[in-house]
């Protein structure tokens, strides 16, 4: 969760004839699976893997707001939007998942992934439902790590097995000082 504080501009009270300090809004935002589920329920399109149009982005900010007066959204500055963008893009994790791709294979397609898919992965991997309110990128990272640990070891090709056997035989010949 991230806190952004906004403020209405200072003004002039004509009745009291004095300057009036602007109203301050404390806005708490959350980039989570629950937030994405709200957004997808409004737009009926997958969130993951797409660039949002301006009206979709505004709607997503409204869905991200978990605490605070929605009226304060109108006073977000460019700097505030940049902070929110950095918050959304941050991994919130130190875990590294290495995908070793075989020649000729591209990256997995993620543009059609919906929250239902992600909830399914959570239940399949026995990730508690409370994680729907954690940072989305951290949840995705956890899912990827857990899926990697469940994957069977990559089968070796015949040439890889032959190279390993040659290396083992060479080491044994050197160890026992034989010619084979």
N, C-alpha and C positions, 0 to 999 in steps of 0.2 A: 504494500500500500504506500502511496505517496501523498504528501500533503502539499497543496498549492494554496497560497494565500493571495487573494485578489482584493482590489479596492476600487470603489467608485471614485470618480474624480472629485476633488474638493470643489465646493461651490460657494455661492453667495446667497445668504438668506435675506431677501428684500424686506421682509416684515421686521426682523430683528436688526437688520443692517449690520450683519457680521459674517465673517467667513465661516463656513461649515465644513468640518472634516468629512471626507468620504466614508461610506460604510465599508467595513472589512468583511470579507467572506473567507472562511476556512473550508476548503474543498478537499475531500479525501477521495482519491481515485484508486481503482483496483483493476489490473489487467489479469484476468483469470478466466478459467473455463466457464464459470457462472456468468461472467460479463459477456463472453462471446456467445453463450447460449441465448441470453436476452437479445443481443444484437441480431443473431440469426433468426430468432422468432419474429422480429420486426421485418427484416429484409428478405427472408426466405431464400438466401443464397449462402454458400460456404464463406466463412471469414478467412480461414487459413489459406495462405498462399496467394493472396490477391492484393492488389493495390486499391485502396479505397478511394472512391470519388469524394469530392468535398462534402456533399450532403450525407454520404455514408459515414465519413470521418466524424462529422459533427454529431451524428446519431450515436456513434460508438463512444465518443466522449461523454455523452449523456448517460449511456449505459454503464460506463466506467465509474461514474459518480456514485459512491456508496454512502457518503455522509456529507452533509452540507446543503446549503440553499442553491437549487438549480439556477436561480437568478444570477448567481455569481459567475456562471459560465460566460455570460456576456462580457465580462471584464477580464477575461484571460488575455494575456499579452503574447506577443510572438515568442518572448523568452520562456513564458509558461508552457506554451505549446511545444517548444523545443525540449524542455525538461520532461514533459510527458512522453514525447517521442523517444527520448533516450531511455526512459523508464520502460517503455514497451519493448524496445529492442535489446535491453540488457538481458543476459542469460540468467543472472542470479544464481549461478552455479560455477564450480570449478571443474566439473566433470567434463571429460573429453571423450567423445564417441568417434572412433575411427571406422569409416566405411571403406573397406577395400573392394574396389569394383573390378570385376573381370573385364578384360578387353572386349570392347563392343557393347558394353552395357552402360546406360546412362544413369542419371540420378533417379530415384524413385519419384513418381508423380505425387505431389501433395495438394494440388489445387482443388481436388474434389473431396477433401477430408472435411467432414462436418463434426459438430460436437458429439453427435451420436456415435460416430466412429471412435472418438477419443474416450467417451464414457465407456464404450465397449472394451477398449484396451485397458482402461483403468480397472474394470471389474475382472477382466481376464487375468491381469497381473496382480490382482488383489491389492490395489492401491486404495487406501481409505477415501471415502467420499469427501472428507474434509479437504482433500487436496484440490477440489474444484475451486477453492478460494485462494489458493497459493498463486504466485506469479505464473502465468501461462507458460513462459519459456522454460521455467524450472520444471514444471510438470512434464512438458514434452521431453526435456532432457532426461528426466527420470524414466519415462516410458521407453525411450531409445536405449538407455543403459540396461534396463531390465530385459528388453527384447533381445539385445545383444548377448546377454548372459544365458538366455534360453536357446539361442541358435546352436545347432550342432556344429562341431568343428568342420571346417571346409575340407572336402575330400580332395586328396592330392591326385594329380594326373599321373599317368604311367611314367612319364619322363621325370617328374619330381621324385617319385618313389625310386626310380633307377639311380638318380643322382645321389639320393640318400644312401642307398645300398652300396654304391661305389665308394662313397666317403667312409662308411663304416668298415668296409673291407680293407680299404687303404690304411685306416687307423689300426686295424687288427694286425695287418701284415707288418706294420712298423713296430707295433707293441711286441709281437712275438718273433720279430726278425725272421720272417719267412717270405717266400716268393709266391705264395698262393697255393 
